[in-house]
């Protein structure tokens, strides 16, 4: 089934005087996905988001939202967007509910059922009548998401939404965003430089560095791209020296620690499962006790991100 394109950016450029901020940015984001827009600080993420949200003008290029050209049909395109750029602004002396009502009046929305619906979506029903001044940063972020959803946008854009949140707040916001995408069909675009969180949140990611797009990938594709030829496993055993002899390993591909109870083995990734099974069998059959087997080197999204952005900044070619 062909995916519904919600956000389509083509050949986007932006400069301030002689400083080029964005150059030839191209990317597509689809309904029902969480798309991570990733890059180091100063890479051009916020500038791109502000252009899409209609806050600043592009120099050239085409931006369409739900098929509506941002230049030709500005109001129509913006009607499809809900966005939080930087921190959500609220009246702290009012309750969360009164803030929502005020925002609804500004939007021309007078259906109280829609208010209840979005408040429930972000898990704020039990605290919505309290003053915003008593809310944690995570609660204010959730209320901001509720405001951004009030007019039923197809595209939700959040710029660095995890900044300043504690682990519980990050987890709660992550679950909300995944539900909005996967259960409600909204296209959620999240910009960030926190790779560990994006790895858990996103379906696809686009990486930008120095104002240029490096590429767009699924999270799995990126991590697979960074996998090592060899994987290192730690075997905790009763006699590491004897275990190494039993396994018949090349000396380049194992190490024994000083306590003589840890065997570190480098195993070819393409034969990983079969080799692990063979090592386990040999150790146990040879009378050495095998206590645990633990992988010691795995590539994360952060590892690949650092490698790609470092190569890009150094002028290297990215496949």
Secondary structure as GFF3:
##gff-version 3
##sequence-region A 1 319
A	DSSP	beta_strand	5	16	.	.	.	ID=ss1
A	DSSP	beta_strand	19	30	.	.	.	ID=ss2
A	DSSP	beta_strand	34	38	.	.	.	ID=ss3
A	DSSP	alpha_helix	45	52	.	.	.	ID=ss4
A	DSSP	beta_strand	60	65	.	.	.	ID=ss5
A	DSSP	beta_strand	68	69	.	.	.	ID=ss6
A	DSSP	alpha_helix	74	78	.	.	.	ID=ss7
A	DSSP	beta_strand	81	84	.	.	.	ID=ss8
A	DSSP	alpha_helix	96	107	.	.	.	ID=ss9
A	DSSP	alpha_helix	112	121	.	.	.	ID=ss10
A	DSSP	three_ten_helix	132	134	.	.	.	ID=ss11
A	DSSP	alpha_helix	137	149	.	.	.	ID=ss12
A	DSSP	beta_strand	155	159	.	.	.	ID=ss13
A	DSSP	alpha_helix	167	182	.	.	.	ID=ss14
A	DSSP	beta_strand	187	192	.	.	.	ID=ss15
A	DSSP	alpha_helix	195	201	.	.	.	ID=ss16
A	DSSP	beta_strand	204	209	.	.	.	ID=ss17
A	DSSP	beta_strand	212	218	.	.	.	ID=ss18
A	DSSP	alpha_helix	219	225	.	.	.	ID=ss19
A	DSSP	beta_strand	230	237	.	.	.	ID=ss20
A	DSSP	alpha_helix	240	247	.	.	.	ID=ss21
A	DSSP	three_ten_helix	251	253	.	.	.	ID=ss22
A	DSSP	beta_strand	254	256	.	.	.	ID=ss23
A	DSSP	beta_strand	262	268	.	.	.	ID=ss24
A	DSSP	three_ten_helix	269	271	.	.	.	ID=ss25
A	DSSP	alpha_helix	272	285	.	.	.	ID=ss26
A	DSSP	beta_strand	290	295	.	.	.	ID=ss27
A	DSSP	alpha_helix	301	313	.	.	.	ID=ss28
###
